[in-house]
Amino acid sequence: MENSKLLKEAQDSGWQQAIYLATRDDAIALRKDIADLTGKLELSKPATLLSPIYAPSNAASPTKITILTAGLFVGFVIGVLVNLLKSAYLMQRNRRSRSNG
């Protein structure tokens, strides 16, 4: 009952009309902005470059020293991991043999 009374008073005060008009004005402004931006796109013209194309004279690839260094590093890491796994396996096997016998 109280809500309907409040709604009737609000409708009489015209706040709904003010909100509608403000929303309508925002929508009109946004439509105008969209139309302005669409007009600036110039979709009918072909694309152009802003600067000339630059292509290096030699191929971009890693140097031999970089490949060698990376290979040595990866090989070292794999060697260390294999050694650690081997040590862990041997320790585990020794523990089992001691506990069994």
Rosetta constraint file for C-alpha pairs under 8 A:
AtomPair CA 1 CA 5 HARMONIC 6.46 0.50
AtomPair CA 2 CA 6 HARMONIC 6.24 0.50
AtomPair CA 3 CA 7 HARMONIC 6.07 0.50
AtomPair CA 4 CA 8 HARMONIC 6.14 0.50
AtomPair CA 5 CA 9 HARMONIC 6.27 0.50
AtomPair CA 6 CA 10 HARMONIC 6.12 0.50
AtomPair CA 7 CA 11 HARMONIC 6.14 0.50
AtomPair CA 8 CA 12 HARMONIC 6.24 0.50
AtomPair CA 9 CA 13 HARMONIC 6.24 0.50
AtomPair CA 10 CA 14 HARMONIC 6.67 0.50
AtomPair CA 10 CA 15 HARMONIC 6.54 0.50
AtomPair CA 10 CA 16 HARMONIC 7.60 0.50
AtomPair CA 11 CA 15 HARMONIC 6.90 0.50
AtomPair CA 11 CA 16 HARMONIC 6.58 0.50
AtomPair CA 14 CA 18 HARMONIC 6.49 0.50
AtomPair CA 15 CA 19 HARMONIC 6.22 0.50
AtomPair CA 16 CA 20 HARMONIC 6.10 0.50
AtomPair CA 17 CA 21 HARMONIC 6.09 0.50
AtomPair CA 18 CA 22 HARMONIC 6.12 0.50
AtomPair CA 19 CA 23 HARMONIC 6.06 0.50
AtomPair CA 20 CA 24 HARMONIC 6.02 0.50
AtomPair CA 21 CA 25 HARMONIC 6.08 0.50
AtomPair CA 22 CA 26 HARMONIC 6.24 0.50
AtomPair CA 23 CA 27 HARMONIC 6.19 0.50
AtomPair CA 24 CA 28 HARMONIC 6.18 0.50
AtomPair CA 25 CA 29 HARMONIC 6.18 0.50
AtomPair CA 26 CA 30 HARMONIC 6.14 0.50
AtomPair CA 27 CA 31 HARMONIC 6.14 0.50
AtomPair CA 28 CA 32 HARMONIC 6.22 0.50
AtomPair CA 29 CA 33 HARMONIC 6.24 0.50
AtomPair CA 30 CA 34 HARMONIC 6.18 0.50
AtomPair CA 31 CA 35 HARMONIC 6.19 0.50
AtomPair CA 32 CA 36 HARMONIC 6.18 0.50
AtomPair CA 33 CA 37 HARMONIC 6.16 0.50
AtomPair CA 34 CA 38 HARMONIC 6.02 0.50
AtomPair CA 35 CA 39 HARMONIC 6.16 0.50
AtomPair CA 36 CA 40 HARMONIC 6.37 0.50
AtomPair CA 37 CA 41 HARMONIC 6.48 0.50
AtomPair CA 38 CA 42 HARMONIC 7.66 0.50
AtomPair CA 56 CA 60 HARMONIC 7.93 0.50
AtomPair CA 62 CA 66 HARMONIC 6.20 0.50
AtomPair CA 62 CA 67 HARMONIC 6.72 0.50
AtomPair CA 63 CA 67 HARMONIC 6.47 0.50
AtomPair CA 64 CA 68 HARMONIC 6.05 0.50
AtomPair CA 65 CA 69 HARMONIC 6.00 0.50
AtomPair CA 66 CA 70 HARMONIC 6.09 0.50
AtomPair CA 67 CA 71 HARMONIC 6.05 0.50
AtomPair CA 68 CA 72 HARMONIC 6.15 0.50
AtomPair CA 69 CA 73 HARMONIC 6.15 0.50
AtomPair CA 70 CA 74 HARMONIC 6.12 0.50
AtomPair CA 71 CA 75 HARMONIC 6.00 0.50
AtomPair CA 72 CA 76 HARMONIC 6.06 0.50
AtomPair CA 73 CA 77 HARMONIC 6.25 0.50
AtomPair CA 74 CA 78 HARMONIC 6.16 0.50
AtomPair CA 75 CA 79 HARMONIC 6.05 0.50
AtomPair CA 76 CA 80 HARMONIC 6.19 0.50
AtomPair CA 77 CA 81 HARMONIC 6.22 0.50
AtomPair CA 78 CA 82 HARMONIC 6.11 0.50
AtomPair CA 79 CA 83 HARMONIC 6.12 0.50
AtomPair CA 80 CA 84 HARMONIC 6.16 0.50
AtomPair CA 81 CA 85 HARMONIC 6.13 0.50
AtomPair CA 82 CA 86 HARMONIC 6.06 0.50
AtomPair CA 83 CA 87 HARMONIC 6.13 0.50
AtomPair CA 84 CA 88 HARMONIC 6.12 0.50
AtomPair CA 85 CA 89 HARMONIC 6.07 0.50
AtomPair CA 86 CA 90 HARMONIC 6.18 0.50
AtomPair CA 87 CA 91 HARMONIC 6.11 0.50
AtomPair CA 88 CA 92 HARMONIC 6.12 0.50
AtomPair CA 89 CA 93 HARMONIC 6.14 0.50
AtomPair CA 90 CA 94 HARMONIC 6.11 0.50
AtomPair CA 91 CA 95 HARMONIC 6.22 0.50
AtomPair CA 92 CA 96 HARMONIC 6.34 0.50
AtomPair CA 93 CA 97 HARMONIC 6.24 0.50
AtomPair CA 94 CA 98 HARMONIC 6.17 0.50
AtomPair CA 95 CA 99 HARMONIC 6.16 0.50
AtomPair CA 96 CA 100 HARMONIC 6.05 0.50
AtomPair CA 97 CA 101 HARMONIC 5.93 0.50
